[in-house]
């Protein structure tokens, strides 16, 4: 009986910590679009958001180097390398902050 109570206590503690743990990063599309447009990006909002999420996907799932991802952004959004890097940094800050160290944010 004692072992059952111990297991149940551990299980309940795990559920509580899972539900009340640290909040998950939540992207704010509107602020991201505003920030990128303030930098001079003129693309449609959905294109900016989609490109940003794709950048995170390439950094994470495909484990691409940040320079490779910035080059893709440069070609897709038709901007210079500096603008592409700035876009990448904003994307990472908003959508995938776990990769901050990889982009020099």
N, C-alpha and C positions, 0 to 999 in steps of 0.2 A: 504494500500500500504506500509506503514511504517513497519508493521509486516512481510510482505512478504520479504522485503529487509533485515530485521533483520535475518529471518530464512535462507535466501540464504547466507548471510554473514557468519553465524555460520556454515552452511554446507560446504561452501568453505574453511573456516579456518580449519575445521575438516579434510577435504580431504588433504589439504596442510600439516598439521601436521602428518597425517598418512603416506603420501608419503615421507616426508622429515624428519621424526622423527629419533630416534636413530637407528643405523644399527642393523640388526639382527645378532646374533652370527653365524659365518660361520666356520664350522669345516674344518680343513686342514688334510685330511687323510694321506697325505705323511709325514707331520711332526709328526703326531701321531705314525705312523708305525715306523718311524726313532727313535723316543724317546723310544718306547717300546722295539724295538730291541736293543737299546743301554743299556737297563736295563737287557738284556739277554733273552728276549722272542724270541723263534725260530719258532713260528707258522707262517703260511702263512698270508700275509697282510690282505686278506679278512676275515680270521678268527679273527684276532685281531680287525679289525674295527667292525665286526659284534658283537663280544663279548662286546666291549665298548658301542655300541649303545644299546645292550640288557641291560647292566648295568644301563644305564640312564632310560630305559623303566621300569625296575623293581623299581628303586628309585622313579620314577614319577607316573606311572599309577598304579602300585601295592602298592606303598607307603611302600616298604620294608625297613627295617633297613640296614644301610650300612654294618654292620657285616654279615648279611644274603647274601647280594649281593657279598661281598668279598669271602664268603665261596663258592658261586656258581662259581665265577671266579677261585678260587683255584681248585675246582673239574674239571671244564671244561678245563682249560689250564694246569692242572697237575703241579701246582707250590706250593711253601710254602705260608703260610699265609701272611708273610711280602711282598712277591712279588705280591700277589693278591691285597693287600691293595694299594700298589704303582701303580699297574695297574688301580685300581678303581679311585685313585686320578687323574691320567693322563686322564682317560676317562671322568671324570666329568669336568676337566679343559678344555678339548677340545670340548666335545659334549653337555654337559649340565651344564654350569657354575652356573646356578640357584641353584644347589644343593651343592655348595662348603661348606657351613656350616655343612651339614649333614655328610660329609666324613672327616672333619678335614683337608681340603686342605690348 
